[in-house]
Amino acid sequence: MNAERLLQLAKAKGITIATAESCTGGMVSAAITDIAGSSAIFDRGFVTYTNAAKTALLGVKHDTLAAYGAVSEQVAAEMATGAIAHSDANLAVSVTGIAGPGGSDHKPEGRVCFAIATTQDCQAETIEFGALGRGKVRQAATEHAMTLLISKAEKMPKPS
C-alpha cells in the first residue's frame, strides 16, 4: 500500500509531511493517517476549498488567483510552499482541481493540478483525469498525490 511505503520512507529519512488540499477535501491526509504510526511523519493537513481559505491559511496570493484561477499550477505551487511555510513539515503536496460535475472548455472536469514542495524546491504539474465522475476523479487525485509524495521522499537525502 502507498501509505505504508510512504510511512517507511519518511521515518527512515526524518521526513515530516503536510498536505494542502482543495478538490480532495482531506482525502490525502486521510490516506496517510489511516496507517498506524503516521503521527511520526504527518504534521498537518490544510483543506482550503475556497480561495479565501487558500489565501488565509496558505498565503496564496490574490494576484495569482486572479491571474490563473484556483485550478492552476501556479496556485498549486503556492499552496504547497504555503503548507511548508505554515507547518513543521519538510515535504508537502498540494491538490487543486475540478472533480465535477461540470467544468468548462477552458478548465474541464477532471483537470487536477498538483505541486510537491520541500524546503528547497517545488514542482507543479497538471493531470487530465477526464470526466470520470466526482468520486473517481477525487480518488485518482488522492492516489497521484501519494505517488508524488513517495517519489519525492525517495529522492530526498537521508539524514547525516
N, C-alpha and C positions, 0 to 999 in steps of 0.2 A: 504494500500500500504506500502511496506517495507520502502521506503524512508521517508514517513511521520512518521512512527513509530520510525525510527532512529532519525529524527529531534526532536521529542518529548523527547525521552530518553536523547539525547545528551544535549539538552537545560536544562533539569531538573537536569542533573548531571555535568554540566560545562565541557562537553567533546568537544574537538576540533579534527577534523578528517583530515587526509591526506591519499592520495592513491598513490600507486606505481604500475603502470600497464604496461604490455607488450602486451600480445595477445588480451586484451580487448581494447587497444588503447584509453582509456579515457572513456569508457562506464560506469564504476563505478562512476567516477566523474560526468558524465552527469546525471546519475540516481539520485545522491544526489542533484545536483544543479538544477534539473528540478523542485524541490519543492520550492515554495516561502518561504523566510525566512532562506534558507540554509546558507546564509552568516554568520549567528550567530554561526554556528558549523563547517563549512568547511573552512579549511585553504588553502590547495593547493593540486594539483594533479601532479604527475610526470608520463609522458608517456615515458618510456625508452624501446623503441623497440629493439635497438641494444645493444650488450654487452658493447660497448664504452659508450653509454648513461647510462647504469646501473652503470658503474664504475665512470664516471664523475659526475653524478648528485646524486647518492645514496651511493657511496662509496663501491659498491660491489667489492670484492677483485678479482684480476686477477687469483689468485691461486684457488679460489673457482670455478670460471667459467671454468678454465682448468680442474679441477678435477671432477666436477659434471655436467657441462653443464648448459646452461641458464634455462632449464626446469628441475629444481630440488628443493627440499625442502630447501636445503642449500642456494641457490640463492634467493628463495622467502623470507627466513628469513632475509637475508642481505638487500634485497630490503625494507622490512617492517621496520626494525630497522633503515635503512638509511633514510626512509621517516620521521621517528620520529626525527632523529638527524638533518635533514636539513629542519625542519619546526618548527612551533609553536604548532604542534598537540601533543596530549597525547594519541591518538589512530590512528593506521594506518593499512591498509590492503594492501597486495600485491598480484598480479596475474601474473603468467608467465606460458605459455603453448604452445601447438601445436593445433591451431584451425583448421588447414587443408587448403586445401587438402594436403595429404602427411603424413609424419611421417616416422617412421622406426620400425623394430621389437623391438628395444631397447626402443624407445620413440614413441609410436603410436599416431596417430591423436586422439584428444580428451583428451589427458592427460594434466591436468592443476594442477599446484602447487600453493598453497595459503599460506600466512602467515598473522597472526594477531598479532600486537605488541602494547604494551603500553610502557610507560617509564620504567616499571619494568620487563616486560617479553615478550616473543614471542613464539608462537606455529605455526608450519607449518604442512601442510597435502597435500596429493595428491588425486585428484578425477579423476577417469577414466570415462569421459562422453561418450566415444565411438565416432565412426566416424559418427556423426550426420550431418556433413556439417559445414562449417566455421561459418555461421551466427548463427546456433543453439548452437554450442559449445561456441561461444562468449557470447551469451545471457545467457546460463546456467551458465557460469563462473561469469558473472555480478551478477546474482541472488544469487549465492552461496556466493560471496564476501559480498553482502548486508546482507545475513543471518549471516555471521561471524561477521560483524560489530555490528549488533543488539544483537547477543548472548553475545559478549564481553561487549558491553555497559550495558547490563542488569546486568552483574556481577560486574561492576566497582562500587566502593563505591560512595555514594552521598557526595557532599562537606559538610564539617563540619562548 
